[in-house]
Amino acid sequence: MMEYYIYNIPLFLVDAPEESVDIPSFCTDVEEYLPARLLKNIEVVYIGNFKELAGRNAMYSNGGIYMTATEPTNFDMLENFIHEVAHSLEAQYGMYIYDKSLINEFKGKRERLRHLLEAEGYKINPHLYGFTEYNEKFDNFLANEVGYPTLLSLTMGLFVSPYGATSIQEYFANGFEKYYLENPRTVRDTSPVLYRKIEEIINDDEA
């Protein structure tokens, strides 16, 4: 098991990544994109083929980020890492992030999504659109019945990416990821409340 570092955080390579992935470069990329103070809730990073991921690309749990070793590029690895950094910030900022203003913004977008999907003939219990937390039935509906290619075309300008419609936690993490890896203005123009939350967390002296 090889050991690397992101700032002073140990990264353990449990299983070999794809040949196209370079772990030292990935560590450098993270340091170029994210300030160390945003990683204060992360104690360790593991890359490997973990059954606990259960088909997911990555997860944050109890101070650790666990990432699949099967991603094809450094950028895919970087997307996963920054997304999980966002989830790590929930423990510190959750009460601030998920207040009424963000909930209302998210629910408004979900309601517009309902009208868009119903106009295309996609039907599900309309009450599910009002759930802000993760719901497996709704996730399966979006991923498998509608499909992300269709969802991408329908949600352009509504969500920064289709996955942000899954739950309010993914709405935040997806926006955080796009803020750093694409263009903050896209997040600002699409989700102004979410953008403000991200900006204030980034500028918090205690971050």
C-alpha positions as CSV (number, residue, x, y, z in Angstrom):
1,M,0.0,0.0,0.0
2,M,1.6,3.2,-1.2
3,E,1.4,6.5,0.7
4,Y,1.2,10.0,-0.7
5,Y,0.2,13.3,0.8
6,I,-2.3,16.1,0.0
7,Y,-0.9,18.9,2.1
8,N,-0.3,17.0,5.4
9,I,-3.2,14.6,4.8
10,P,-2.1,11.0,4.1
11,L,-3.4,9.3,1.0
12,F,-3.2,5.5,0.9
13,L,-3.3,3.8,-2.4
14,V,-4.9,0.4,-1.5
15,D,-5.4,-0.7,-5.1
16,A,-3.6,0.3,-8.3
17,P,-5.5,3.0,-10.3
18,E,-5.9,3.0,-14.1
19,E,-2.7,3.5,-16.0
20,S,-3.9,6.9,-17.2
21,V,-4.1,8.2,-13.6
22,D,-1.1,9.7,-11.9
23,I,-1.6,9.9,-8.2
24,P,1.3,12.4,-7.4
25,S,-0.2,14.7,-10.1
26,F,-3.7,14.3,-8.6
27,C,-2.3,15.3,-5.2
28,T,-0.8,18.4,-6.8
29,D,-4.0,19.2,-8.6
30,V,-6.0,19.2,-5.4
31,E,-3.5,21.6,-3.7
32,E,-3.8,23.9,-6.7
33,Y,-7.6,24.0,-6.6
34,L,-8.4,23.9,-2.9
35,P,-6.9,25.8,0.0
36,A,-5.7,23.6,2.9
37,R,-8.2,25.2,5.3
38,L,-11.1,23.7,3.5
39,L,-9.7,20.2,4.2
40,K,-9.7,20.6,7.9
41,N,-12.4,17.9,8.4
42,I,-10.4,15.3,6.4
43,E,-7.9,13.1,8.2
44,V,-7.1,10.5,5.6
45,V,-7.8,9.6,1.9
46,Y,-8.1,6.0,0.6
47,I,-8.1,5.0,-3.1
48,G,-9.1,1.4,-3.8
49,N,-11.8,-1.0,-4.8
50,F,-14.0,-0.8,-1.7
51,K,-17.2,-2.9,-1.5
52,E,-18.5,-0.2,0.9
53,L,-18.8,2.2,-2.1
54,A,-21.5,0.0,-3.5
55,G,-21.2,1.4,-7.0
56,R,-20.5,5.0,-6.0
57,N,-17.4,6.8,-7.1
58,A,-16.5,8.1,-3.7
59,M,-17.8,8.9,-0.2
60,Y,-16.9,10.8,2.9
61,S,-17.2,9.1,6.3
62,N,-15.9,9.9,9.7
63,G,-13.0,12.0,8.6
64,G,-12.0,9.9,5.6
65,I,-12.5,10.2,1.9
66,Y,-12.8,6.8,0.1
67,M,-12.4,6.9,-3.7
68,T,-12.7,4.2,-6.3
69,A,-9.5,3.2,-8.1
70,T,-11.3,2.7,-11.4
71,E,-11.7,6.3,-12.6
72,P,-10.1,6.8,-16.1
73,T,-8.5,10.2,-15.6
74,N,-7.0,12.5,-13.0
75,F,-9.9,15.0,-13.6
76,D,-12.5,12.3,-12.7
77,M,-10.5,11.7,-9.5
78,L,-10.4,15.4,-8.8
79,E,-14.2,15.8,-9.4
80,N,-14.8,13.0,-6.9
81,F,-12.5,14.4,-4.3
82,I,-13.8,18.0,-4.4
83,H,-17.4,16.7,-4.3
84,E,-16.6,14.8,-1.1
85,V,-14.8,17.8,0.4
86,A,-18.1,19.6,0.1
87,H,-19.8,16.8,2.1
88,S,-17.1,17.0,4.7
89,L,-18.0,20.7,5.3
90,E,-21.6,19.7,6.1
91,A,-20.6,18.7,9.7
92,Q,-19.2,22.2,10.3
93,Y,-21.7,24.3,8.3
94,G,-24.8,22.2,7.9
95,M,-27.1,24.4,10.0
96,Y,-26.0,27.4,7.9
97,I,-26.0,25.7,4.5
98,Y,-29.4,24.0,4.8
99,D,-31.5,26.9,6.0
100,K,-34.8,28.1,4.6
101,S,-33.3,30.2,1.8
102,L,-31.5,27.2,0.2
103,I,-34.4,24.8,0.8
104,N,-36.7,27.2,-1.0
105,E,-34.3,27.6,-3.9
106,F,-34.0,23.9,-4.2
107,K,-37.7,23.2,-3.9
108,G,-38.5,25.8,-6.5
109,K,-36.1,24.1,-8.9
110,R,-37.6,20.7,-8.1
111,E,-41.1,22.1,-8.9
112,R,-39.9,23.5,-12.2
113,L,-38.3,20.1,-12.9
114,R,-41.6,18.4,-12.2
115,H,-43.4,20.5,-14.9
116,L,-40.6,19.9,-17.4
117,L,-40.6,16.1,-16.9
118,E,-44.4,15.8,-16.9
119,A,-44.5,17.7,-20.1
120,E,-42.2,15.1,-21.6
121,G,-44.4,12.3,-20.3
122,Y,-42.3,11.2,-17.3
123,K,-44.6,10.6,-14.3
124,I,-43.9,9.8,-10.6
125,N,-45.7,10.6,-7.4
126,P,-45.6,14.4,-7.3
127,H,-45.0,14.5,-3.6
128,L,-41.5,13.1,-4.1
129,Y,-40.5,16.3,-5.7
130,G,-41.0,18.0,-2.4
131,F,-38.6,15.8,-0.5
132,T,-35.3,17.5,0.1
133,E,-33.4,14.5,1.5
134,Y,-32.2,11.6,-0.6
135,N,-35.0,9.3,-1.7
136,E,-34.0,6.0,-3.5
137,K,-37.2,5.8,-5.5
138,F,-36.8,9.4,-6.8
139,D,-33.1,8.8,-7.5
140,N,-33.9,5.6,-9.6
141,F,-36.6,7.6,-11.4
142,L,-34.1,10.3,-12.5
143,A,-31.2,7.9,-13.2
144,N,-33.0,5.0,-14.8
145,E,-36.4,6.0,-16.1
146,V,-35.6,9.5,-17.3
147,G,-31.8,9.0,-17.7
148,Y,-29.1,11.6,-17.2
149,P,-28.7,12.5,-20.9
150,T,-32.3,13.5,-21.1
151,L,-32.1,15.1,-17.7
152,L,-29.1,17.1,-18.8
153,S,-30.9,18.7,-21.7
154,L,-34.0,19.5,-19.6
155,T,-32.1,21.0,-16.6
156,M,-29.8,23.2,-18.5
157,G,-29.8,26.5,-16.6
158,L,-31.9,25.0,-13.8
159,F,-29.2,22.9,-12.1
160,V,-25.5,23.2,-12.6
161,S,-25.6,19.5,-13.4
162,P,-28.4,16.9,-13.4
163,Y,-27.0,15.1,-10.3
164,G,-27.7,18.2,-8.3
165,A,-31.5,17.4,-8.5
166,T,-31.0,14.2,-6.5
167,S,-31.2,15.8,-3.0
168,I,-30.4,19.0,-1.3
169,Q,-27.1,17.6,-0.1
170,E,-26.1,16.7,-3.6
171,Y,-27.3,20.1,-4.8
172,F,-24.8,21.7,-2.5
173,A,-21.9,19.3,-3.2
174,N,-22.5,19.5,-6.9
175,G,-22.5,23.3,-6.9
176,F,-19.3,23.3,-4.8
177,E,-17.6,21.0,-7.2
178,K,-18.6,23.1,-10.2
179,Y,-17.6,26.3,-8.5
180,Y,-14.0,25.1,-8.3
181,L,-13.7,23.0,-11.4
182,E,-15.7,25.0,-13.9
183,N,-16.9,28.6,-13.5
184,P,-18.2,30.2,-10.3
185,R,-20.3,32.5,-12.4
186,T,-22.2,29.5,-13.7
187,V,-23.1,28.6,-10.1
188,R,-24.0,32.2,-9.4
189,D,-26.2,32.6,-12.5
190,T,-28.0,29.2,-12.0
191,S,-28.3,29.1,-8.2
192,P,-27.6,32.5,-6.5
193,V,-28.5,31.3,-3.0
194,L,-26.2,28.3,-3.3
195,Y,-23.5,30.5,-4.7
196,R,-23.7,32.8,-1.7
197,K,-23.4,29.9,0.7
198,I,-20.3,28.6,-1.0
199,E,-18.7,32.1,-1.1
200,E,-19.3,32.7,2.6
201,I,-17.9,29.3,3.5
202,I,-14.8,29.9,1.4
203,N,-14.3,33.3,3.0
204,D,-15.0,32.2,6.6
205,D,-11.8,32.8,8.6
206,E,-12.6,29.7,10.6
207,A,-12.8,27.4,7.6
